[in-house]
């Protein structure tokens, strides 16, 4: 009876210690993924064209968010191990370049139109040059809709591709389902102690 009590206590303490250590290690492990700020994660089509903010791998807390840069250039070094993520980031950079060109056309059109109002003495609002400027401005505004339609989605997809391509992504997603929900010790009919694990299905 004394021998059984010692073995029982050994297996019980071993089971509790092992489970606690694995659970603590899993909880304290630093994330290896890149995470966008909650506001940026909610951006959709035609969303704002301001810079994205993200948490680099291994970082947590609001104070550690970094700006991705206007073209996503500050995010690029973190994506270098994922070709699919870099491909999406290239699309994002292209769209941002087109956005700048489009803004330049619009501003130039407004300046040209305004300069022609009193450019010939009397005020003029529908000269040939002004009509061209108006047409360019309208085209620019319409082009903005097409340029901005998927711009934000490209950067979000780049981050998603990086997180999906991580070596431990599938393993990390599988572990919470395989981790035992409980541990216990019991005795067989012959009086031998056994360690029992329980899962929630």
MDAnalysis code that builds the backbone (N, CA, C; Angstrom):
import MDAnalysis as mda
import numpy as np

u = mda.Universe.empty(603, n_residues=201, atom_resindex=np.repeat(np.arange(201), 3), trajectory=True)
u.add_TopologyAttr("name", ["N", "CA", "C"] * 201)
u.add_TopologyAttr("resid", np.arange(1, 202))
u.add_TopologyAttr("resname", ["UNK", "UNK", "UNK", "UNK", "UNK", "UNK", "UNK", "UNK", "UNK", "UNK", "UNK", "UNK", "UNK", "UNK", "UNK", "UNK", "UNK", "UNK", "UNK", "UNK", "UNK", "UNK", "UNK", "UNK", "UNK", "UNK", "UNK", "UNK", "UNK", "UNK", "UNK", "UNK", "UNK", "UNK", "UNK", "UNK", "UNK", "UNK", "UNK", "UNK", "UNK", "UNK", "UNK", "UNK", "UNK", "UNK", "UNK", "UNK", "UNK", "UNK", "UNK", "UNK", "UNK", "UNK", "UNK", "UNK", "UNK", "UNK", "UNK", "UNK", "UNK", "UNK", "UNK", "UNK", "UNK", "UNK", "UNK", "UNK", "UNK", "UNK", "UNK", "UNK", "UNK", "UNK", "UNK", "UNK", "UNK", "UNK", "UNK", "UNK", "UNK", "UNK", "UNK", "UNK", "UNK", "UNK", "UNK", "UNK", "UNK", "UNK", "UNK", "UNK", "UNK", "UNK", "UNK", "UNK", "UNK", "UNK", "UNK", "UNK", "UNK", "UNK", "UNK", "UNK", "UNK", "UNK", "UNK", "UNK", "UNK", "UNK", "UNK", "UNK", "UNK", "UNK", "UNK", "UNK", "UNK", "UNK", "UNK", "UNK", "UNK", "UNK", "UNK", "UNK", "UNK", "UNK", "UNK", "UNK", "UNK", "UNK", "UNK", "UNK", "UNK", "UNK", "UNK", "UNK", "UNK", "UNK", "UNK", "UNK", "UNK", "UNK", "UNK", "UNK", "UNK", "UNK", "UNK", "UNK", "UNK", "UNK", "UNK", "UNK", "UNK", "UNK", "UNK", "UNK", "UNK", "UNK", "UNK", "UNK", "UNK", "UNK", "UNK", "UNK", "UNK", "UNK", "UNK", "UNK", "UNK", "UNK", "UNK", "UNK", "UNK", "UNK", "UNK", "UNK", "UNK", "UNK", "UNK", "UNK", "UNK", "UNK", "UNK", "UNK", "UNK", "UNK", "UNK", "UNK", "UNK", "UNK", "UNK", "UNK", "UNK", "UNK", "UNK", "UNK", "UNK", "UNK", "UNK", "UNK", "UNK"])
u.atoms.positions = np.array([
    [0.838, -1.216, 0.000],
    [0.000, 0.000, 0.000],
    [0.865, 1.255, 0.000],
    [1.969, 1.178, 0.743],
    [2.863, 2.325, 0.772],
    [3.495, 2.535, -0.587],
    [3.881, 1.415, -1.251],
    [4.495, 1.508, -2.559],
    [3.524, 2.106, -3.572],
    [2.271, 1.695, -3.526],
    [1.267, 2.234, -4.443],
    [1.083, 3.735, -4.243],
    [1.059, 4.211, -3.025],
    [0.873, 5.632, -2.739],
    [2.015, 6.452, -3.312],
    [3.233, 5.942, -3.197],
    [4.372, 6.677, -3.745],
    [4.293, 6.773, -5.266],
    [3.974, 5.642, -5.898],
    [3.876, 5.648, -7.359],
    [2.731, 6.541, -7.810],
    [1.624, 6.471, -7.091],
    [0.455, 7.292, -7.424],
    [0.811, 8.775, -7.359],
    [1.479, 9.173, -6.277],
    [1.850, 10.578, -6.125],
    [2.837, 10.997, -7.207],
    [3.760, 10.088, -7.564],
    [4.752, 10.413, -8.597],
    [4.069, 10.708, -9.929],
    [3.179, 9.808, -10.354],
    [2.507, 10.012, -11.630],
    [1.584, 11.224, -11.605],
    [0.957, 11.454, -10.464],
    [0.059, 12.606, -10.354],
    [0.837, 13.915, -10.477],
    [1.929, 14.029, -9.722],
    [2.729, 15.253, -9.779],
    [3.383, 15.416, -11.149],
    [3.844, 14.300, -11.736],
    [4.465, 14.372, -13.065],
    [3.458, 14.863, -14.095],
    [2.241, 14.348, -14.030],
    [1.217, 14.754, -14.992],
    [0.852, 16.220, -14.862],
    [0.681, 16.675, -13.649],
    [0.324, 18.068, -13.416],
    [1.449, 18.992, -13.878],
    [2.700, 18.642, -13.536],
    [3.843, 19.472, -13.905],
    [4.023, 19.546, -15.412],
    [3.941, 18.402, -16.069],
    [4.147, 18.371, -17.516],
    [3.079, 19.173, -18.239],
    [1.827, 18.987, -17.838],
    [0.738, 19.714, -18.493],
    [0.853, 21.211, -18.252],
    [1.184, 21.591, -17.024],
    [1.318, 23.010, -16.711],
    [2.453, 23.643, -17.495],
    [3.579, 22.899, -17.640],
    [4.727, 23.441, -18.361],
    [4.403, 23.647, -19.829],
    [3.742, 22.668, -20.448],
    [3.388, 22.789, -21.862],
    [2.403, 23.921, -22.074],
    [1.407, 24.003, -21.188],
    [0.409, 25.068, -21.321],
    [1.036, 26.437, -21.137],
    [1.929, 26.575, -20.132],
    [2.574, 27.864, -19.894],
    [3.471, 28.259, -21.058],
    [4.206, 27.280, -21.584],
    [5.084, 27.580, -22.717],
    [4.282, 28.014, -23.920],
    [3.153, 27.395, -24.161],
    [2.316, 27.761, -25.298],
    [1.745, 29.160, -25.114],
    [1.327, 29.477, -23.873],
    [0.716, 30.785, -23.620],
    [1.728, 31.913, -23.719],
    [2.997, 31.606, -23.309],
    [3.995, 32.658, -23.276],
    [4.766, 32.809, -24.583],
    [4.552, 31.886, -25.524],
    [5.284, 31.950, -26.791],
    [4.926, 33.230, -27.534],
    [5.934, 33.898, -28.031],
    [5.697, 35.136, -28.756],
    [5.144, 34.830, -30.139],
    [4.177, 35.606, -30.597],
    [3.601, 35.347, -31.916],
    [4.640, 35.563, -33.019],
    [4.602, 34.705, -34.018],
    [5.519, 34.827, -35.145],
    [4.850, 35.453, -36.354],
    [3.586, 35.798, -36.216],
    [2.845, 36.372, -37.329],
    [2.965, 37.897, -37.320],
    [2.594, 38.490, -38.453],
    [2.476, 39.949, -38.570],
    [1.005, 40.288, -38.406],
    [0.722, 41.251, -37.562],
    [-0.672, 41.619, -37.308],
    [-0.899, 43.101, -37.598],
    [-1.933, 43.361, -38.373],
    [-2.306, 44.742, -38.650],
    [-3.091, 45.297, -37.481],
    [-3.111, 46.624, -37.368],
    [-3.901, 47.248, -36.305],
    [-5.380, 46.936, -36.550],
    [-6.189, 46.898, -35.500],
    [-7.609, 46.583, -35.675],
    [-8.306, 47.475, -36.698],
    [-8.011, 48.767, -36.686],
    [-8.644, 49.680, -37.646],
    [-8.235, 49.349, -39.078],
    [-6.966, 49.060, -39.280],
    [-6.492, 48.736, -40.623],
    [-7.026, 47.394, -41.097],
    [-7.216, 46.473, -40.171],
    [-7.737, 45.167, -40.535],
    [-9.161, 45.262, -41.072],
    [-9.882, 46.301, -40.656],
    [-11.269, 46.474, -41.078],
    [-11.393, 47.232, -42.403],
    [-10.302, 47.722, -42.935],
    [-10.380, 48.460, -44.197],
    [-10.827, 47.550, -45.338],
    [-11.691, 48.101, -46.183],
    [-12.156, 47.334, -47.326],
    [-11.938, 48.087, -48.617],
    [-12.747, 47.789, -49.604],
    [-12.649, 48.482, -50.880],
    [-12.957, 49.968, -50.697],
    [-12.247, 50.789, -51.447],
    [-12.411, 52.243, -51.418],
    [-12.102, 52.830, -50.042],
    [-11.329, 52.102, -49.224],
    [-10.985, 52.609, -47.903],
    [-9.973, 53.731, -47.968],
    [-9.695, 54.304, -46.817],
    [-8.735, 55.414, -46.729],
    [-7.370, 54.974, -47.241],
    [-6.628, 55.924, -47.813],
    [-5.326, 55.631, -48.393],
    [-4.173, 56.020, -47.469],
    [-4.438, 56.130, -46.192],
    [-3.372, 56.443, -45.237],
    [-2.513, 55.201, -45.001],
    [-1.398, 55.395, -44.336],
    [-0.462, 54.299, -44.081],
    [-1.073, 53.233, -43.180],
    [-0.688, 51.992, -43.423],
    [-1.060, 50.888, -42.547],
    [-0.097, 50.832, -41.366],
    [-0.574, 50.284, -40.249],
    [0.273, 50.060, -39.083],
    [0.214, 48.575, -38.721],
    [1.366, 48.021, -38.330],
    [1.435, 46.581, -38.083],
    [2.351, 46.279, -36.910],
    [2.136, 45.109, -36.336],
    [3.022, 44.592, -35.289],
    [3.969, 43.582, -35.930],
    [5.283, 43.812, -35.844],
    [6.240, 42.851, -36.405],
    [6.176, 41.525, -35.656],
    [6.730, 40.474, -36.243],
    [6.765, 39.181, -35.545],
    [7.461, 39.293, -34.192],
    [6.865, 38.671, -33.196],
    [7.456, 38.668, -31.859],
    [7.121, 39.874, -31.004],
    [6.373, 40.835, -31.552],
    [6.036, 42.049, -30.808],
    [4.560, 42.036, -30.392],
    [4.285, 42.611, -29.249],
    [2.925, 42.762, -28.756],
    [2.764, 44.151, -28.153],
    [1.531, 44.587, -27.991],
    [1.268, 45.874, -27.357],
    [1.100, 47.000, -28.360],
    [0.233, 47.935, -28.024],
    [-0.083, 49.042, -28.926],
    [1.121, 49.949, -29.198],
    [2.054, 50.027, -28.251],
    [3.208, 50.919, -28.414],
    [4.211, 50.412, -29.451],
    [4.061, 49.170, -29.874],
    [5.035, 48.580, -30.799],
    [4.567, 48.548, -32.249],
    [3.430, 49.171, -32.527],
    [2.955, 49.219, -33.914],
    [3.894, 50.095, -34.750],
    [4.201, 49.620, -35.952],
    [5.058, 50.355, -36.873],
    [4.270, 50.755, -38.114],
    [4.674, 51.875, -38.714],
    [4.058, 52.293, -39.966],
    [4.652, 51.477, -41.107],
    [3.776, 51.032, -42.015],
    [4.248, 50.264, -43.168],
    [4.834, 51.160, -44.247],
    [4.664, 52.480, -44.112],
    [5.141, 53.395, -45.141],
    [4.101, 53.573, -46.236],
    [4.210, 54.654, -46.991],
    [3.200, 54.958, -48.014],
    [3.135, 53.854, -49.070],
    [4.283, 53.322, -49.464],
    [4.328, 52.263, -50.475],
    [4.460, 50.869, -49.856],
    [4.382, 50.789, -48.544],
    [4.576, 49.507, -47.873],
    [6.036, 49.114, -47.762],
    [6.939, 50.075, -48.002],
    [8.368, 49.755, -48.043],
    [8.927, 49.321, -46.694],
    [8.328, 49.797, -45.586],
    [8.829, 49.412, -44.268],
    [8.344, 48.014, -43.861],
    [7.350, 47.527, -44.551],
    [6.866, 46.170, -44.299],
    [7.642, 45.136, -45.116],
    [8.205, 45.559, -46.235],
    [8.858, 44.638, -47.169],
    [9.935, 43.759, -46.521],
    [10.835, 44.298, -45.663],
    [11.876, 43.423, -45.083],
    [11.311, 42.241, -44.301],
    [10.131, 42.399, -43.736],
    [9.548, 41.309, -42.959],
    [8.924, 40.240, -43.855],
    [8.648, 40.578, -45.107],
    [7.975, 39.650, -46.020],
    [8.941, 38.942, -46.961],
    [10.231, 39.163, -46.812],
    [11.202, 38.687, -47.803],
    [11.252, 37.172, -47.912],
    [10.771, 36.450, -46.899],
    [10.790, 34.985, -46.958],
    [9.569, 34.413, -47.646],
    [8.628, 35.262, -48.048],
    [7.395, 34.791, -48.679],
    [7.220, 35.437, -50.051],
    [7.503, 34.716, -51.129],
    [7.338, 35.275, -52.485],
    [5.910, 35.699, -52.784],
    [4.944, 34.949, -52.296],
    [3.551, 35.306, -52.564],
    [3.158, 36.601, -51.852],
    [3.719, 36.821, -50.656],
    [3.440, 38.063, -49.941],
    [4.090, 39.242, -50.654],
    [5.313, 39.065, -51.142],
    [5.989, 40.142, -51.861],
    [5.263, 40.479, -53.164],
    [4.686, 39.482, -53.813],
    [3.934, 39.738, -55.050],
    [2.739, 40.636, -54.782],
    [2.041, 40.395, -53.675],
    [0.892, 41.239, -53.319],
    [1.345, 42.630, -52.909],
    [2.482, 42.702, -52.222],
    [2.998, 44.007, -51.816],
    [3.423, 44.820, -53.037],
    [3.942, 44.162, -54.066],
    [4.288, 44.854, -55.310],
    [3.042, 45.461, -55.957],
    [1.954, 44.735, -55.900],
    [0.692, 45.260, -56.442],
    [0.239, 46.489, -55.646],
    [0.412, 46.412, -54.329],
    [0.048, 47.548, -53.482],
    [0.887, 48.779, -53.824],
    [2.202, 48.579, -53.983],
    [3.096, 49.686, -54.325],
    [2.737, 50.283, -55.682],
    [2.376, 49.434, -56.626],
    [1.975, 49.920, -57.954],
    [0.736, 50.795, -57.863],
    [-0.239, 50.339, -57.090],
    [-1.480, 51.105, -56.949],
    [-1.236, 52.445, -56.256],
    [-0.342, 52.457, -55.286],
    [-0.035, 53.713, -54.599],
    [0.683, 54.682, -55.532],
    [1.506, 54.151, -56.431],
    [2.163, 55.006, -57.424],
    [1.136, 55.612, -58.365],
    [0.205, 54.785, -58.817],
    [-0.864, 55.293, -59.682],
    [-1.712, 56.335, -58.954],
    [-1.906, 56.125, -57.668],
    [-2.681, 57.069, -56.860],
    [-1.990, 58.432, -56.820],
    [-0.667, 58.437, -56.637],
    [0.071, 59.697, -56.620],
    [-0.005, 60.405, -57.977],
    [0.140, 59.632, -59.046],
    [0.042, 60.230, -60.384],
    [-1.343, 60.821, -60.594],
    [-2.343, 60.109, -60.176],
    [-3.726, 60.576, -60.324],
    [-3.951, 61.862, -59.538],
    [-3.423, 61.909, -58.317],
    [-3.565, 63.137, -57.520],
    [-2.847, 64.299, -58.202],
    [-1.700, 64.004, -58.804],
    [-0.959, 65.051, -59.501],
    [-1.729, 65.606, -60.682],
    [-2.401, 64.734, -61.430],
    [-3.219, 65.176, -62.569],
    [-4.360, 66.060, -62.093],
    [-4.996, 65.661, -60.992],
    [-6.129, 66.437, -60.484],
    [-5.672, 67.825, -60.026],
    [-4.606, 67.890, -59.254],
    [-4.120, 69.174, -58.758],
    [-3.665, 70.063, -59.908],
    [-2.985, 69.487, -60.883],
    [-2.527, 70.259, -62.035],
    [-3.701, 70.820, -62.821],
    [-4.757, 70.029, -62.949],
    [-5.939, 70.475, -63.677],
    [-6.587, 71.674, -62.991],
    [-6.668, 71.600, -61.675],
    [-7.262, 72.706, -60.918],
    [-6.405, 73.970, -61.056],
    [-5.091, 73.813, -60.999],
    [-4.193, 74.967, -61.123],
    [-4.314, 75.593, -62.505],
    [-4.327, 74.754, -63.549],
    [-4.448, 75.271, -64.915],
    [-5.771, 75.993, -65.097],
    [-6.834, 75.418, -64.602],
    [-8.146, 76.049, -64.742],
    [-8.163, 77.407, -64.046],
    [-7.640, 77.442, -62.800],
    [-7.649, 78.692, -62.059],
    [-6.782, 79.760, -62.687],
    [-5.665, 79.350, -63.283],
    [-4.768, 80.331, -63.888],
    [-5.368, 80.972, -65.138],
    [-6.340, 80.299, -65.741],
    [-6.945, 80.805, -66.968],
    [-8.146, 81.724, -66.721],
    [-8.606, 81.759, -65.482],
    [-9.790, 82.589, -65.198],
    [-9.493, 84.051, -65.512],
    [-8.391, 84.577, -65.036],
    [-8.021, 85.969, -65.312],
    [-6.733, 86.038, -66.138],
    [-6.464, 84.981, -66.884],
    [-5.241, 84.935, -67.656],
    [-5.221, 85.864, -68.858],
    [-6.399, 86.331, -69.286],
    [-6.470, 87.194, -70.473],
    [-7.282, 88.468, -70.188],
    [-7.141, 88.985, -69.015],
    [-7.855, 90.214, -68.663],
    [-9.197, 89.913, -68.043],
    [-10.230, 89.811, -68.858],
    [-11.566, 89.524, -68.342],
    [-11.648, 88.087, -67.838],
    [-12.540, 87.907, -66.864],
    [-12.720, 86.569, -66.291],
    [-13.283, 85.612, -67.340],
    [-12.696, 84.461, -67.443],
    [-13.151, 83.423, -68.367],
    [-13.276, 82.106, -67.602],
    [-14.359, 81.358, -67.921],
    [-14.601, 80.112, -67.210],
    [-14.777, 78.909, -68.142],
    [-14.874, 79.175, -69.431],
    [-15.121, 78.061, -70.355],
    [-14.232, 78.142, -71.595],
    [-13.029, 78.640, -71.437],
    [-12.113, 78.691, -72.576],
    [-11.704, 77.264, -72.957],
    [-11.051, 77.131, -74.107],
    [-10.625, 75.806, -74.553],
    [-9.694, 75.137, -73.564],
    [-8.749, 75.897, -73.051],
    [-7.806, 75.343, -72.070],
    [-8.519, 74.924, -70.801],
    [-9.492, 75.724, -70.395],
    [-10.230, 75.388, -69.175],
    [-11.077, 74.138, -69.367],
    [-11.645, 73.973, -70.544],
    [-12.437, 72.779, -70.809],
    [-11.577, 71.521, -70.774],
    [-10.362, 71.637, -71.296],
    [-9.429, 70.508, -71.221],
    [-9.087, 70.195, -69.770],
    [-8.863, 71.250, -68.988],
    [-8.542, 71.056, -67.569],
    [-9.703, 70.401, -66.830],
    [-10.930, 70.834, -67.140],
    [-12.106, 70.232, -66.505],
    [-12.208, 68.760, -66.878],
    [-11.987, 68.466, -68.164],
    [-12.043, 67.068, -68.600],
    [-11.002, 66.208, -67.908],
    [-9.795, 66.731, -67.750],
    [-8.732, 65.979, -67.072],
    [-9.074, 65.735, -65.606],
    [-9.701, 66.733, -64.984],
    [-10.077, 66.581, -63.575],
    [-11.153, 65.507, -63.408],
    [-12.117, 65.492, -64.326],
    [-13.187, 64.484, -64.261],
    [-12.610, 63.086, -64.455],
    [-11.733, 62.950, -65.439],
    [-11.095, 61.654, -65.677],
    [-10.304, 61.209, -64.450],
    [-9.637, 62.155, -63.813],
    [-8.854, 61.834, -62.613],
    [-9.743, 61.337, -61.483],
    [-10.883, 61.994, -61.290],
    [-11.795, 61.587, -60.222],
    [-12.364, 60.195, -60.472],
    [-12.695, 59.910, -61.725],
    [-13.217, 58.582, -62.053],
    [-12.120, 57.531, -61.879],
    [-10.912, 57.866, -62.313],
    [-9.795, 56.926, -62.187],
    [-9.507, 56.597, -60.720],
    [-9.726, 57.562, -59.846],
    [-9.490, 57.333, -58.416],
    [-10.311, 56.157, -57.900],
    [-11.550, 56.048, -58.376],
    [-12.419, 54.961, -57.924],
    [-11.838, 53.604, -58.288],
    [-11.312, 53.488, -59.488],
    [-10.753, 52.213, -59.930],
    [-9.411, 51.927, -59.254],
    [-8.622, 52.976, -59.059],
    [-7.308, 52.785, -58.431],
    [-7.457, 52.352, -56.977],
    [-8.382, 52.969, -56.260],
    [-8.521, 52.707, -54.832],
    [-9.344, 51.464, -54.516],
    [-9.930, 50.876, -55.538],
    [-10.864, 49.776, -55.274],
    [-10.218, 48.616, -54.528],
    [-9.039, 48.174, -54.958],
    [-8.402, 47.001, -54.350],
    [-7.071, 47.313, -53.672],
    [-6.694, 48.585, -53.628],
    [-5.374, 48.931, -53.098],
    [-5.157, 48.380, -51.691],
    [-6.072, 48.651, -50.778],
    [-5.907, 48.201, -49.396],
    [-5.914, 46.677, -49.297],
    [-6.718, 46.029, -50.142],
    [-6.799, 44.572, -50.098],
    [-5.467, 43.920, -50.462],
    [-4.695, 44.570, -51.319],
    [-3.403, 43.998, -51.706],
    [-2.457, 43.903, -50.508],
    [-2.409, 44.946, -49.702],
    [-1.514, 44.886, -48.544],
    [-2.024, 43.885, -47.509],
    [-3.325, 43.861, -47.285],
    [-3.881, 42.895, -46.342],
    [-3.606, 41.462, -46.802],
    [-3.706, 41.239, -48.115],
    [-3.433, 39.909, -48.646],
    [-1.964, 39.554, -48.516],
    [-1.096, 40.557, -48.651],
    [0.337, 40.317, -48.472],
    [0.626, 39.806, -47.062],
    [0.007, 40.428, -46.069],
    [0.199, 39.988, -44.682],
    [-0.385, 38.592, -44.477],
    [-1.554, 38.341, -45.044],
    [-2.171, 37.020, -44.912],
    [-1.297, 35.936, -45.546],
    [-0.728, 36.241, -46.711],
    [0.133, 35.263, -47.378],
    [1.376, 34.964, -46.554],
    [1.954, 36.009, -45.957],
    [3.133, 35.800, -45.115],
    [2.797, 34.893, -43.937],
    [1.697, 35.183, -43.263],
    [1.319, 34.392, -42.091],
    [0.994, 32.951, -42.470],
    [0.420, 32.767, -43.646],
    [0.080, 31.418, -44.099],
    [1.326, 30.627, -44.482],
    [2.335, 31.310, -45.014],
    [3.556, 30.644, -45.479],
    [4.537, 30.337, -44.358],
    [4.252, 30.758, -43.127],
    [5.174, 30.477, -42.028],
    [5.352, 28.976, -41.846],
    [6.585, 28.508, -41.591],
    [6.831, 27.068, -41.441],
    [5.947, 26.407, -40.389],
    [5.694, 27.117, -39.281],
    [4.908, 26.508, -38.213],
    [3.457, 26.915, -38.210],
    [2.975, 27.490, -39.300],
    [1.602, 28.001, -39.309],
    [0.591, 26.891, -39.126],
    [0.761, 25.804, -39.900],
    [-0.190, 24.701, -39.802],
    [-0.069, 23.988, -38.472],
    [1.195, 23.812, -38.011],
    [1.385, 23.153, -36.727],
    [0.808, 23.989, -35.604],
    [0.999, 25.316, -35.665],
    [0.478, 26.180, -34.618],
    [-1.033, 26.193, -34.591],
    [-1.657, 26.068, -35.754],
    [-3.115, 26.050, -35.800],
    [-3.661, 24.721, -35.311],
    [-2.866, 23.628, -35.434],
    [-3.334, 22.306, -35.052],
    [-3.188, 22.035, -33.572],
    [-2.153, 22.634, -32.932],
    [-1.870, 22.341, -31.535],
    [-3.028, 22.623, -30.593],
    [-3.753, 23.762, -30.710],
    [-4.857, 23.980, -29.768],
    [-5.893, 22.874, -29.796],
    [-6.054, 22.195, -30.957],
    [-7.043, 21.127, -31.032],
    [-6.503, 19.818, -30.445],
    [-5.163, 19.636, -30.497],
    [-4.576, 18.403, -29.986],
    [-4.220, 18.492, -28.506],
    [-4.139, 19.697, -27.970],
    [-3.739, 19.862, -26.573],
    [-4.784, 19.254, -25.651],
    [-4.389, 18.407, -24.679],
    [-5.355, 17.799, -23.761],
    [-6.122, 18.862, -22.971],
    [-7.417, 18.588, -22.775],
    [-8.241, 19.511, -21.995],
    [-8.117, 19.231, -20.501],
    [-7.645, 18.044, -20.153],
    [-7.497, 17.709, -18.745],
    [-6.580, 16.516, -18.566],
    [-6.073, 16.336, -17.350],
    [-5.177, 15.224, -17.038],
    [-5.579, 14.670, -15.672],
    [-5.430, 13.372, -15.528],
    [-5.796, 12.760, -14.256],
    [-5.050, 11.460, -14.049],
    [-5.120, 10.934, -12.827],
    [-4.471, 9.669, -12.493],
    [-5.509, 8.754, -11.869],
    [-5.498, 7.515, -12.324],
    [-6.430, 6.531, -11.774],
    [-5.710, 5.203, -11.611],
    [-6.399, 4.220, -11.039],
    [-5.809, 2.904, -10.806],
    [-6.570, 1.860, -11.608],
    [-5.835, 0.867, -12.120],
    [-6.461, -0.230, -12.841],
    [-7.040, -1.230, -11.843],
    [-7.696, -2.271, -12.358],
    [-8.281, -3.296, -11.483],
    [-7.203, -4.050, -10.715],
    [-5.996, -4.066, -11.292],
    [-4.891, -4.754, -10.601],
    [-4.156, -3.829, -9.634],
    [-4.609, -2.584, -9.516],
    [-3.984, -1.675, -8.581],
    [-2.835, -0.873, -9.132],
    [-2.632, -0.916, -10.466],
    [-1.552, -0.165, -11.083],
    [-2.022, 1.248, -11.436],
    [-1.238, 2.263, -11.101],
    [-1.634, 3.646, -11.427],
    [-1.498, 3.908, -12.936],
    [-2.428, 4.663, -13.472],
    [-2.381, 5.045, -14.893],
    [-2.627, 6.541, -15.009],
    [-2.003, 7.119, -16.004],
    [-2.160, 8.547, -16.285],
    [-3.196, 8.701, -17.386],
    [-4.243, 9.483, -17.128],
    [-5.315, 9.663, -18.097],
    [-5.337, 11.078, -18.659],
    [-5.548, 11.168, -19.976],
    [-5.672, 12.455, -20.653],
    [-7.072, 12.571, -21.250],
    [-7.584, 13.783, -21.250],
    [-8.957, 14.012, -21.728],
    [-8.942, 15.117, -22.763],
    [-9.673, 14.930, -23.876],
    [-9.818, 15.932, -24.929],
    [-11.272, 16.312, -25.094],
    [-11.512, 17.543, -25.482],
    [-12.854, 18.002, -25.815],
    [-13.007, 17.977, -27.327],
    [-13.989, 17.237, -27.813],
    [-14.211, 17.107, -29.251],
    [-15.274, 18.083, -29.725],
])
